[in-house]
Amino acid sequence: MSAEIPPGLQQVTAWLAEQLADIEGRDVLVLAPTSWLRELAPALPEDMVTFPPEQPVGELPARRFAVGVVAGALECLAPRAGDALLARLRDEYCARVLTVAHETADKGRSEMLALGFTRITEAADGWRLYEHDIASYNPPREWNSPEHWANPENFNRYRW
């Protein structure tokens, strides 16, 4: 449960900078220990909203953010608390959540997939970068549209 800076964070910092390039700082919520914030500073907007992961999630500002960044926070929390944090961010606070997690952390690939996250990339030193974007989470499908719900092609063939 430490918040030490991992070696090789350059790839993670570059990836976050690329993902956050078009977002205004006040629309970014960052949950990370102070030591991580210093290391990730080049990738993060100057006027972002920061929140220490040790505080209860209920104390988050009562507003919606465009992007939430979780870096180094899951390692500071118990597994169930980490799940609750990611789910709450995803459901209530952020339209898009970016998460940095190590392959040896409690959060494996299947746990992140179960929470609706997709792995975007993997750094050489085992750091994985996950994303949950509500805009692309459930893409529209042709078969799942109102025109196909009642099977109109069968109206004259079968009687229900």
C-alpha positions as CSV (number, residue, x, y, z in Angstrom):
1,M,0.0,0.0,0.0
2,S,2.7,2.5,-0.9
3,A,2.6,5.4,-3.2
4,E,6.2,5.3,-4.5
5,I,7.0,6.5,-7.9
6,P,7.6,3.5,-10.3
7,P,10.6,3.6,-12.6
8,G,9.9,4.2,-16.3
9,L,7.0,6.6,-16.0
10,Q,8.1,8.4,-19.1
11,Q,5.8,6.3,-21.4
12,V,2.9,6.8,-19.1
13,T,3.4,10.5,-18.9
14,A,3.7,10.8,-22.7
15,W,0.5,8.7,-23.1
16,L,-1.5,10.9,-20.7
17,A,-0.2,14.1,-22.3
18,E,-1.5,12.8,-25.7
19,Q,-4.9,11.8,-24.2
20,L,-5.4,15.1,-22.3
21,A,-4.1,17.5,-25.1
22,D,-7.6,18.8,-26.0
23,I,-9.2,18.9,-22.6
24,E,-9.4,22.1,-20.5
25,G,-7.8,21.7,-17.1
26,R,-10.8,22.4,-14.9
27,D,-12.6,19.5,-16.6
28,V,-9.9,17.0,-15.4
29,L,-10.1,15.3,-12.1
30,V,-6.9,13.6,-11.0
31,L,-6.8,11.0,-8.2
32,A,-3.2,10.4,-7.4
33,P,-0.8,10.5,-4.4
34,T,1.2,13.8,-4.2
35,S,4.4,12.0,-5.2
36,W,2.8,10.8,-8.5
37,L,1.4,14.3,-9.2
38,R,4.9,15.8,-9.2
39,E,6.1,13.1,-11.6
40,L,3.1,13.3,-13.9
41,A,2.9,17.2,-13.8
42,P,4.2,17.6,-17.4
43,A,1.3,15.6,-18.8
44,L,-1.4,17.2,-16.7
45,P,-3.2,20.5,-17.2
46,E,-2.2,23.3,-14.7
47,D,-5.7,24.1,-13.5
48,M,-6.8,20.5,-12.9
49,V,-8.8,19.4,-9.9
50,T,-6.8,17.0,-7.7
51,F,-8.0,14.7,-5.0
52,P,-6.0,12.4,-2.7
53,P,-7.1,8.8,-3.0
54,E,-7.1,8.3,0.7
55,Q,-10.1,10.6,1.2
56,P,-13.6,9.1,1.0
57,V,-15.1,9.3,-2.5
58,G,-18.1,11.0,-1.0
59,E,-16.0,14.1,-0.5
60,L,-15.5,14.6,-4.3
61,P,-16.8,17.8,-5.7
62,A,-20.5,17.6,-6.7
63,R,-20.0,18.1,-10.4
64,R,-19.2,16.1,-13.6
65,F,-15.8,16.1,-15.2
66,A,-14.8,15.4,-18.8
67,V,-11.9,13.2,-17.8
68,G,-10.8,11.4,-14.6
69,V,-7.2,10.2,-14.2
70,V,-6.4,7.5,-11.7
71,A,-2.7,7.0,-11.2
72,G,-1.0,5.3,-8.2
73,A,-4.3,5.5,-6.3
74,L,-5.4,1.8,-6.7
75,E,-2.2,0.7,-5.0
76,C,-3.1,2.8,-1.9
77,L,-6.5,1.2,-1.5
78,A,-7.9,-2.1,-0.6
79,P,-9.2,-4.1,-3.7
80,R,-12.9,-3.5,-2.9
81,A,-12.3,0.2,-2.2
82,G,-10.5,0.5,-5.5
83,D,-13.4,-1.2,-7.3
84,A,-15.9,1.2,-5.6
85,L,-13.7,4.2,-6.5
86,L,-13.5,3.3,-10.2
87,A,-17.2,2.5,-10.4
88,R,-18.2,5.7,-8.8
89,L,-15.9,7.8,-11.0
90,R,-17.2,6.0,-14.1
91,D,-20.9,6.2,-13.1
92,E,-21.2,9.6,-11.4
93,Y,-18.2,11.9,-11.9
94,C,-16.5,11.4,-15.2
95,A,-17.5,10.8,-18.8
96,R,-14.1,9.3,-19.5
97,V,-11.8,7.6,-17.0
98,L,-8.1,6.9,-17.6
99,T,-6.4,4.5,-15.3
100,V,-2.7,3.6,-14.8
101,A,-2.2,0.2,-13.2
102,H,0.7,-2.2,-13.0
103,E,0.4,-5.8,-14.1
104,T,1.3,-7.1,-10.6
105,A,-1.3,-4.9,-8.9
106,D,-4.5,-6.4,-7.4
107,K,-6.4,-5.2,-10.5
108,G,-5.8,-7.7,-13.2
109,R,-7.0,-7.5,-16.8
110,S,-10.2,-9.4,-16.0
111,E,-11.1,-7.1,-13.1
112,M,-10.7,-4.0,-15.2
113,L,-12.7,-5.5,-18.0
114,A,-15.5,-6.4,-15.5
115,L,-15.6,-2.7,-14.6
116,G,-16.0,-1.8,-18.3
117,F,-12.5,-0.6,-18.9
118,T,-10.5,-1.4,-22.1
119,R,-6.7,-1.7,-22.2
120,I,-5.3,1.0,-24.4
121,T,-1.6,0.3,-24.3
122,E,1.1,-1.4,-22.2
123,A,4.4,0.2,-21.2
124,A,7.6,-1.8,-21.4
125,D,7.9,-2.0,-17.7
126,G,4.5,-3.6,-17.1
127,W,2.4,-0.6,-16.6
128,R,-1.0,-0.9,-18.3
129,L,-3.2,2.0,-19.4
130,Y,-6.9,1.5,-19.3
131,E,-9.8,3.7,-20.4
132,H,-13.5,3.8,-19.9
133,D,-15.3,6.2,-22.3
134,I,-19.0,6.3,-22.1
135,A,-19.2,7.7,-25.6
136,S,-17.7,4.6,-27.1
137,Y,-18.6,2.0,-24.4
138,N,-21.8,0.7,-26.1
139,P,-21.6,1.4,-29.8
140,P,-24.9,1.3,-31.8
141,R,-25.6,-2.0,-33.5
142,E,-27.9,-2.5,-36.4
143,W,-29.7,-5.4,-34.8
144,N,-30.3,-3.4,-31.6
145,S,-32.5,-0.7,-33.2
146,P,-36.2,-0.1,-32.9
147,E,-36.8,-1.3,-36.5
148,H,-35.8,-4.8,-35.6
149,W,-37.3,-5.2,-32.2
150,A,-40.7,-6.5,-33.4
151,N,-39.4,-8.5,-36.3
152,P,-41.5,-6.7,-38.9
153,E,-40.3,-9.1,-41.6
154,N,-42.4,-11.8,-39.9
155,F,-45.7,-9.8,-39.5
156,N,-47.4,-11.6,-42.4
157,R,-45.8,-15.0,-41.8
158,Y,-46.4,-15.9,-38.2
159,R,-49.0,-15.3,-35.6
160,W,-47.7,-14.9,-32.1
